[in-house]
């Protein structure tokens, strides 16, 4: 994985260090700025909650990112909503 350098040419703080995977998703260091969801095949992935655009149940839960990428996950729409709310509460508590 390759670490992205900030706009001013300096390394970003670990909380904001970005990594790219073969799928093109942006992953942050685990437990730092990400929510964990489970794909239908059982693989757990971390998703940047700032990139969530739409979460819909059709009946599977489909997350659409602002990049246009779609991810089908096991969690319900309400569970995703609760994960994002919890993440945002943690940010504002700091």
C-alpha positions in Angstrom: 0.0 0.0 0.0 1.1 3.5 -0.7 0.7 6.4 1.7 -0.6 9.6 0.2 1.3 12.8 0.9 -0.7 15.9 1.8 -1.3 18.9 -0.4 1.7 20.8 1.0 4.0 17.9 0.4 4.1 16.7 4.0 2.9 13.4 5.4 -0.6 13.5 6.8 -1.3 12.7 10.4 -1.9 9.0 11.0 -5.6 9.6 11.6 -5.8 11.0 8.1 -3.3 8.7 6.3 -4.9 7.3 3.2 -4.2 4.1 1.5 -5.5 2.7 -1.8 -6.4 -0.9 -2.5 -6.7 -2.8 -5.8 -10.4 -2.0 -5.7 -9.7 1.7 -5.6 -11.4 2.2 -2.2 -9.7 4.6 0.2 -8.8 2.9 3.6 -7.7 4.7 6.6 -5.7 3.2 9.5 -8.1 0.7 11.2 -10.1 2.4 14.0 -9.1 5.8 12.7 -11.7 7.5 10.6 -13.5 4.4 9.2 -16.6 2.3 9.7 -16.4 -1.4 9.4 -19.0 -3.2 7.2 -19.3 -6.8 5.9 -19.6 -7.7 2.3 -22.0 -10.5 1.3 -19.1 -12.9 0.9 -18.2 -12.3 4.6 -15.2 -10.1 4.0 -15.0 -7.2 6.5 -14.0 -3.9 5.0 -13.4 -0.4 6.3 -15.3 2.4 4.5 -14.7 6.2 4.8 -18.0 7.5 6.1 -17.4 10.9 4.5 -17.6 9.2 1.1 -21.1 7.8 1.7 -23.7 9.3 -0.7 -26.6 6.9 -0.6 -27.5 3.8 1.5 -30.5 1.9 0.3 -32.1 -1.5 1.0 -33.3 -3.3 -2.2 -33.6 -5.8 -0.2 -29.7 -6.1 0.1 -28.1 -3.0 1.5 -26.3 -1.1 -1.2 -23.8 1.7 -0.3 -23.1 4.2 -3.0 -20.0 6.3 -2.6 -19.4 9.8 -3.9 -16.9 8.2 -6.3 -19.8 6.2 -7.9 -18.6 2.9 -6.5 -21.3 0.6 -5.1 -20.8 -1.9 -2.3 -23.3 -4.5 -1.2 -23.1 -5.2 2.5 -24.8 -7.4 5.1 -25.6 -4.6 7.5 -29.0 -3.0 7.4 -29.5 0.7 6.4 -30.3 1.5 10.1 -27.0 -0.2 11.2 -25.0 1.8 8.7 -26.8 5.0 9.9 -25.9 4.1 13.5 -22.3 3.4 12.6 -22.0 6.8 10.9 -23.7 8.6 13.8 -21.3 6.9 16.3 -18.3 7.8 14.2 -19.4 11.5 14.0 -20.0 11.6 17.8 -16.5 10.3 18.3 -15.0 13.0 16.1 -16.9 15.8 17.9 -15.9 14.4 21.3 -12.2 14.9 20.6 
